[in-house]
Every structure is written in structure tokens, then in C-alpha cells.
Amino acid sequence: MIRYEHPLNERVRTLMRLEDLFARTGYFVAQDAAQDHHAALLALFEINDVAARADLKTDLLQELERQRQVLGPLRQNPQIDQGALDELLDQIDAVNANLLAQAGKVGAHLRDNEWLMAIKQRTAIPGGVCEFDLPAYHWWLHQDPGTRRNDLRGWIEPFAPIRAGSAIILKLLRDNGRAGRHVAYRGVFQLMLTTTKVAQLLRLKVARNLSCVPEISANKYALNIRFLGVSGMDRGTVFDRDVEFELMFCNL
């Protein structure tokens, strides 16, 4: 099965973008080649751009506090794993404290680094980071992999509270969903939404051997999914076969 996730509001979209960028950065930092560390730095610049949203930290703090208030009373429920609940509440408290302890805007340590900002500016130009453009960066890429890795981890570390807070919220969101089996007849599926609380995330599972991908559009009244046939890397027309899939509506 292949899972597809579709966020239904801008906040979840932002958190999922950060999740993808943090995973990409972590992968490339763990490698040794200079090209991998260059890719890690490019992903770090993207993290900085996404995390620069003025309301991101406030959104995280508000949602984490709301979840703490929702989860706290469950300590009286004998059907809840109290150990897991206590661990989650401790994580929320720790992330809240770390977010509140951060002074200034998220990513200011990168924006205040002239050397890094010079590299970022050149990355917007195709081929703009060649050795004759940025000799100091060329020198850095020829340092020992451990030295480069330590530098990268130092630049990533201030984003740790944002990453931890995002991870908690996305996990709670994904775990709080209801799933059902459906069929898109001749590649098309429509569903009227009657619930009063609009879902924040849709998760679909489709058989890996079906050469089609879902195209999703949704609002608080209706959900429309078209499965489009794919040939190679090209997106084709509506898949002319019935498609069985699993659909989960997730909400906090």
C-alpha cells in the first residue's frame, strides 16, 4: 500500500512541510560526502523560510496547551495507559518550556550569519555556488566531514523545539482519526460531509500496484477525489477502473 496525506488547512500544511524538510536535513547531515552536506544546508535554508512565519511559534504553543488541557483529565480514566499518557504530557511540558525560552524570531541565528546568508542568496541563482562564486564555501566543503557535520548540527539545533512541537501535534492528529474502506468507481469518488467538525487531515491508502494517484479537493461540505492514471512520470487522465482505497479523516 502507498499512503497519501492531504492537509486541509494552512497550519497542518506548514507542519507537514517542516516534517519533510527536517527528515531530509537529518538524512543528508548523517552522510559524509560534501554534496550531501550541501543538500543538507539547502534544506536548512528551506526550514528557515517556512519557520519564519510570524505566528508559527504562537500556533504551536496554543495547540500544545490545548492538548495538555484535553489530555490532563484522562489521568482519571482507568482505560488509558497512564505511563504513556504521563510521558506524552511530560513531552508537551518540555516542548512548551523550550519554545517559551527561545528569544527573538525563529531562525534569527541563521539570518544574522552573513556567511550563510551569502550562500543562501547565491543558491537562488542556477549554478551560483561554484567555487569561483563562493571560495569560502568551497573551502568549508573540503573540511573533514565531522567538522561540517558539527557545524550543520549547530545551525539546526535552535530549530529543535519547533521540530519537537510539530512532531507531537502531527502524531496526535494522525492517531486521532476514523478510517473506512471505499471505492472510487471509474476513478471518481465523492462524499458529502455532514459532520460539524471539519477534518484537518485526510490519509488515503491505495494498492501499490495500481498506476494511479489521488487528486483531492475538499471543503466543509464535500470531498472529491479523482484518481489519475500515471504513465512514467506523467500525470494522465482519470483512471478508467474502479479503485478500492482506505480513507481516514483526522482531527485534533
N, C-alpha and C positions, 0 to 999 in steps of 0.2 A: 504494500500500500504506500501511496505518496500522500503526505499531509499538506494541505494548503491552508494558510491562515489569512483572514481578511479583516483588518481592523475597521471599525465603524465610526470612529471619531478621531480627531486630530491628536488627542493625548495618547491614546493607545498606539497610533501610528508612530509618534515620536519615540515612545518607549521601545517599540519593536525595531525601529531603525538603530537606536542606540545598542540594543542587544546584539544585532547583527554586526555592527561595527566593533563592539568590544570583543566579540568572538573572533573576528577577522584579525584584529590587532594582536590578541593573545596568541593566535596561531603563528603569525609571522614573527613576533618577538621571540618565540621559542626556537626559531630556526637560527642557523649560523651565517648563512650567506648574506652578503651586503645587499643583494637585490631584495631579499626577504625583509631586511630591516628598513629599506627604502619603502616597501609596501606597507610596513607597519606604521611608518611615520605619516604616509599619505592617509591611512585610515584614522590615525590620531587627529589629523587636521579636520577630517570629516566629523569626528566625535565632537571636537571643539565647536564646529559650526552648528551642529544640531543642539548641543547642550547649552549654547549661548542664548537660547530662548529665555527671556526675562522672567517668565512665570514657571519655568520647569521646576526649580527647587521648591517653590511655594506649593506647586501642584503635588509634588512628592510628599512633602511634609503634611499637607492636608489629608491626602489619601491614606498615608500610613497611620495618622492619628485616628481617622475614621475607622480603619480596620482594627486598630487596637481597641477602640470602644465597642466594636461589634464582637470581637473575639473574647474580650475580657470576661463577660458573663458566662461564657461556655465553660469556665473553670468549675461551675456548679453542675455541669452535665456529666453524669457517670458514663454515658455512652461515648464520650470524647477521650481520645488518648491524651491524658494530661501531660505526659512527658513531651510529646510532640508539640502540644499547644504552648507549654511554657517556653520551649526552645524558640518557637516562632515569635512569641511576644518579646522574648529577650532580644531576638534579632531586630525586631521593629524598634525597640527602645534604643538599641545601639546605633542603628542607622539614623534615627531621629537625632540623637545626640551628635553624631558626626556631621550631619547636614547643618545643624544649628551652629556647630563650631566653625564652619567654613566662613571666613570673612571675605567680603567682596564678591564679585561675579564669578560664576563657574568658568574655569578655563583662563582666568586672568594671568596665571603664571606662564601660559604659552604666548598670549598676546603681548605680554611685557618682555618677551625674549626676542630681541631684534634679529638674532641669527636665525631662529626658527621662522619668524615671520618673513624674512627674506627668502627662505626656501619655499615657504607656502606661496608667496607671491609668484615665484618662478614656476611652480607646478601648474599654474593656470595657463602657461604657455607650452604648446606642444614641443617636447624635447628641451624644455627650458632649464633643466637641471644637469646639463652636461658639465664636464669638468672645467671647461673654459668659462662657463657662466658662474659656477659656484665652486671655486677651488677649495675653499674651507670645508664645504660639504663633501667634496671628493676626498679630502684628507680624512674626514671623520669616517667615511665608508670604508677606508682602508685600515682602520684601527682594529684591535682584537675584538672578535665577536662578543666576548664577555663585557668589554668596555662599552660597546654600543648598546648591548642589552641592558646594562645598568642605567645608562642614560635614558633609554626608552622607558624603562620601568619607573624612573624618577619623574618623567613627564606624565606618565599615565596615572601614577598613584593618587594625585589630587582628585581624580575623577572617581575614585573607589566608592565614596558614599552615594554618588549618583548611580553608579552601576549596581550597587547592592540594593538601593531602594527600588530601582526599576525591576530588578530580578524578583524581589518579593511580590511586588504588585502584579507582574505578569504571571508568576506561579499561582497566586491566589485566583487570578482571573481565569487561567486555563483550567484550574481544578474545580472551578465553580460553574459547571455547565451541564446541560442536558443534551444527550445525543439520541439520534434516531436514524433509521435506515430509510432511504428514499430512492426514487427512480426518476431520472430525467428522460422523459420519453422523446426519442429522436433528438436528444441533446439539449432539451429545454425543460427547465423546472421553474415553477412559480408558486409562491406561497404568500397568502395574506397573513399579516402579523396582527394578532389580536391581543397580545399581552400588553399590559400597561407600561412595563419597564422595557425599554429598548435595549437589545443586546449590544455589547461593546466590542465583541469579537466573534467571528464565525470561524469554525475549524471544519474542514472537509477532508475526508479520506476517500481516495479513488484508487482502484486497482492499478498497479504499476504497469501492467501490460496493455492498458488502454492508451492509445496515442491521441489523447485529448487533454485539454487544460480548462479549468473553470474560469469564466469571466463573470464577475459578481457585481451586481448593483443592488443597493438596498436603502430603504428609508424606514421610518417608524410604521409605515403602513404595509409595505410589501417587500418581498425578496425575490429577485430574479437572477437565475443562474443559467448561463449558456455555456455548454461545453463545446469548445472549438477544436477541431481536428488540427493536428500538427504534423508537418512533414519536414524532417530535419529540424532546422531552427526557425522555420517559417510558421507563422500563425495562419491557419486555414479558415475555412468556413465552418458553420455549425456542424458538429459531429452527427452523422446521419444514422446513429444507432442509439438504442436505449442505454443509459449509463446508470448503474447502481452505485450509490455512494452513501457515506455516513456523514451526517451534518450535526454539528454541536453548536448550540447557542451559549455563549459565555458572558457572564456579567458579574460585577462586584456588588 
